[in-house]
Amino acid sequence: MKWIVIPAVLSIVARSMVAQQSSVTAQEPVPQIATSATGEARVQPDRATIVFAVETRAPTAARAGADNARRQMAVLDTLKKLGLSEGQVSTTGYSVTPEMRHDGKQPEVVAYVARNTVNVDVRRIDQVGALIDAALAAGSNVVTSLRFYSSRADEARRLALADAVAKARADADAMARAAGGGLGMLIELSTSGPARPYYGEEMAMARMAAADTPTPIDPGEQTLTVFVSARWRFTPSAR
């Protein structure tokens, strides 16, 4: 009975070896070509955000806060008179802090500083200079930032993506031909980069402009840049 079992065992071992060889063959890596590229699109800013602040200093916190409220109200009223709606102006910060003196002795409060910050969404670029001048004249004494952007940024970003993909494919085609084959099906395509690369930012210093000399503003043109990476199947030429 023992001699009858041996052929069956040998048959099982042979089938197992064939299955392992087939599995190894199935797992052989597929020849691929990987490329990456950047794409660009130019966009003209048509919007802006300005961050204004009113900062006041007084012997008491209550006095600093009251002075600040009066001046900030004058700024807000002025902005509204220039055509800005309530939705375009929003408060982004408020603080009242003691100003300390350290002269080697016990720290002493010498004054209180109140600061009220507002963000202004400007939907017409030609208003930026006039809004800055008006806010400063009404009582704002700090301009934290001025930032330009485009309402057509999504459209420009897609153009930049198409440019990047075309460059990546052209490189892959050249690599495939140089390797003696051709480019097969697309395996993977991805993009990465800053969420809002179209923003241009410029820090502005607070100053009182002369009434007959408006603040000059030139947003220029912004360059939107995106990055893509891709992998294609490499198809060797038949010989």
matplotlib code that plots the C-alpha trace (Angstrom):
import matplotlib.pyplot as plt

x = [0.0, 2.9, 4.2, 0.8, 0.9, 4.3, 3.1, 0.3, 2.7, 5.0, 2.1, 1.1, 4.6, 4.9, 1.7, 2.8, 6.1, 4.2, 1.8, 4.7, 6.4, 3.2, 2.8, 6.3, 5.7, 2.4, 4.2, 6.9, 7.1, 5.5, 7.9, 7.0, 8.1, 7.6, 7.9, 7.0, 6.6, 5.5, 2.9, 2.3, -0.5, -0.5, -3.4, -4.3, -5.5, -8.9, -9.5, -7.7, -7.9, -6.6, -6.1, -6.5, -6.0, -6.6, -4.2, -4.6, -2.7, -4.0, -3.3, -6.3, -7.7, -11.1, -9.8, -7.7, -10.8, -13.1, -10.6, -10.2, -13.9, -14.4, -11.6, -12.5, -16.2, -15.0, -13.0, -15.9, -18.3, -15.8, -15.4, -19.2, -19.5, -17.1, -19.5, -18.3, -21.1, -21.1, -20.2, -16.9, -15.7, -15.2, -13.4, -10.5, -9.0, -9.4, -7.1, -6.3, -2.9, -0.8, 2.4, 5.0, 8.2, 11.1, 13.9, 15.5, 12.9, 9.4, 7.6, 5.2, 2.2, 2.7, -0.2, -2.7, -2.8, -6.0, -5.9, -8.9, -8.2, -10.6, -10.3, -11.6, -12.5, -12.0, -13.8, -12.5, -8.7, -9.0, -10.5, -7.5, -5.5, -8.5, -9.6, -6.1, -6.0, -9.5, -9.0, -5.8, -7.3, -10.3, -8.2, -6.6, -2.9, -1.8, -2.1, -1.0, -1.2, -2.3, -3.0, -4.0, -5.8, -7.9, -11.5, -10.6, -7.9, -9.6, -9.8, -6.1, -5.1, -6.7, -4.8, -1.6, -2.5, -3.1, 0.3, 2.1, 0.4, 1.4, 5.0, 5.1, 3.7, 6.1, 9.0, 7.7, 7.2, 10.9, 12.1, 10.1, 11.4, 15.0, 14.5, 13.4, 9.7, 6.5, 4.3, 1.4, -1.6, -1.6, -1.2, -1.2, -1.4, -1.3, -0.8, 0.4, 1.2, 0.0, -3.7, -3.8, -0.7, -2.2, -2.1, 0.3, 1.1, 2.6, 3.1, 2.2, 3.4, 0.9, 1.4, -0.6, -0.8, -1.3, -4.8, -3.7, -1.4, -3.3, -1.5, -0.3, -1.3, -0.1, -1.0, 1.0, 0.5, 0.6, 2.1, 0.3, 2.5, 1.4, 3.3, 2.2, 3.7, 2.7, 3.5, 2.9, 3.3, 6.3, 5.7, 8.8, 8.9, 8.2, 11.2]
y = [0.0, 2.4, 2.0, 3.0, 6.4, 7.6, 8.5, 10.6, 12.5, 13.1, 14.4, 16.8, 18.1, 18.6, 20.6, 22.7, 23.6, 24.5, 26.7, 28.5, 29.1, 30.5, 32.8, 34.2, 34.8, 36.6, 38.9, 40.0, 43.8, 45.6, 47.9, 51.5, 55.0, 57.7, 61.5, 64.7, 68.3, 71.7, 73.8, 77.5, 80.0, 83.7, 85.5, 89.1, 89.9, 91.5, 91.3, 92.3, 92.0, 94.8, 94.3, 97.6, 98.2, 101.0, 101.1, 103.4, 104.0, 105.5, 105.4, 103.1, 100.1, 101.7, 104.9, 103.0, 100.9, 104.0, 105.9, 102.9, 102.4, 106.0, 105.9, 102.5, 103.5, 106.5, 104.2, 101.8, 104.6, 106.0, 102.6, 102.1, 105.6, 104.5, 101.7, 98.7, 96.5, 94.9, 91.6, 93.1, 94.3, 91.9, 92.2, 89.7, 90.7, 92.8, 93.1, 95.4, 94.8, 96.5, 98.2, 97.3, 99.1, 97.1, 99.3, 96.8, 97.2, 95.8, 95.7, 98.6, 99.2, 102.5, 102.4, 100.2, 99.5, 98.7, 97.2, 96.5, 94.8, 94.5, 92.7, 94.4, 92.4, 94.6, 93.5, 96.3, 96.7, 100.4, 101.1, 99.8, 103.0, 105.2, 102.8, 102.9, 106.7, 107.0, 104.6, 106.2, 109.7, 108.5, 107.1, 103.8, 103.9, 100.4, 98.6, 95.0, 93.6, 94.0, 90.8, 90.5, 87.5, 86.5, 85.5, 83.3, 81.3, 78.0, 78.4, 79.4, 76.4, 74.0, 75.5, 75.1, 71.4, 70.7, 72.3, 70.2, 66.9, 67.7, 68.2, 65.1, 63.0, 64.5, 63.6, 60.0, 59.7, 60.7, 58.3, 55.4, 56.0, 56.3, 52.9, 51.2, 51.1, 53.1, 54.5, 52.4, 53.1, 55.6, 53.9, 56.9, 60.7, 63.0, 66.6, 68.5, 72.0, 75.0, 75.3, 78.9, 79.5, 82.4, 84.8, 87.6, 89.3, 92.6, 94.0, 97.7, 100.2, 102.6, 106.2, 109.4, 110.2, 113.8, 114.5, 115.3, 112.3, 109.1, 105.9, 104.2, 100.5, 98.2, 94.5, 93.3, 89.8, 86.6, 83.3, 80.2, 77.1, 73.5, 70.1, 66.7, 63.3, 60.4, 56.7, 55.0, 51.4, 50.9, 48.8, 47.3, 47.3, 43.9, 42.4]
z = [0.0, 0.6, -2.9, -4.4, -2.6, -4.0, -7.6, -6.2, -3.9, -6.8, -8.9, -6.2, -5.8, -9.6, -9.8, -6.9, -8.6, -11.9, -9.9, -8.2, -11.5, -13.0, -9.9, -10.3, -14.0, -13.3, -10.8, -13.1, -13.2, -16.1, -18.0, -17.2, -18.0, -15.3, -16.0, -14.2, -15.5, -14.5, -16.3, -16.2, -17.0, -16.8, -15.1, -14.6, -11.0, -10.8, -7.1, -3.9, -0.2, 2.1, 5.9, 7.8, 11.5, 14.0, 16.9, 19.8, 23.0, 26.3, 30.1, 30.7, 28.8, 28.7, 27.2, 24.6, 23.6, 23.4, 21.2, 19.0, 18.6, 17.5, 15.0, 13.6, 13.2, 11.1, 8.9, 8.4, 7.5, 5.0, 3.3, 3.0, 1.5, -1.2, -2.2, -0.2, 1.2, 4.7, 3.2, 1.8, 5.3, 8.2, 11.6, 11.8, 15.2, 18.3, 21.3, 24.2, 25.8, 28.5, 27.5, 30.1, 31.1, 32.3, 33.8, 36.1, 38.8, 39.1, 35.7, 35.4, 33.1, 31.4, 28.9, 27.1, 23.4, 21.6, 18.1, 15.8, 12.5, 9.5, 6.2, 3.1, 0.0, -3.1, -6.2, -8.4, -8.7, -9.6, -6.1, -4.2, -4.1, -3.2, -0.4, 1.1, 1.0, 2.4, 5.3, 6.3, 6.2, 8.3, 11.1, 10.2, 11.0, 10.0, 6.7, 7.4, 3.9, 0.4, -1.6, -5.3, -6.8, -9.9, -10.0, -13.0, -11.1, -11.5, -15.3, -15.4, -13.2, -15.6, -18.5, -16.5, -15.8, -19.5, -20.2, -17.6, -18.8, -22.4, -21.4, -19.3, -22.2, -24.7, -22.4, -22.0, -25.8, -26.3, -23.7, -25.1, -28.6, -27.4, -25.5, -28.7, -28.1, -27.7, -25.1, -23.9, -21.7, -18.9, -15.5, -13.1, -13.3, -10.2, -9.4, -6.3, -5.3, -3.3, -3.0, -4.2, -6.2, -8.1, -5.1, -5.2, -1.9, -1.1, 2.3, 2.6, 5.2, 6.7, 5.7, 5.3, 1.6, 0.4, -0.7, -4.3, -4.6, -4.7, -3.8, -7.0, -7.3, -10.1, -9.5, -12.5, -13.9, -11.9, -12.9, -11.8, -11.6, -11.2, -11.0, -12.4, -12.3, -14.5, -15.3, -18.6, -19.8, -22.0, -25.1, -26.7, -30.5, -32.2, -33.9]

ax = plt.figure().add_subplot(projection="3d")
ax.plot(x, y, z, "-o")
ax.set_aspect("equal")
plt.show()
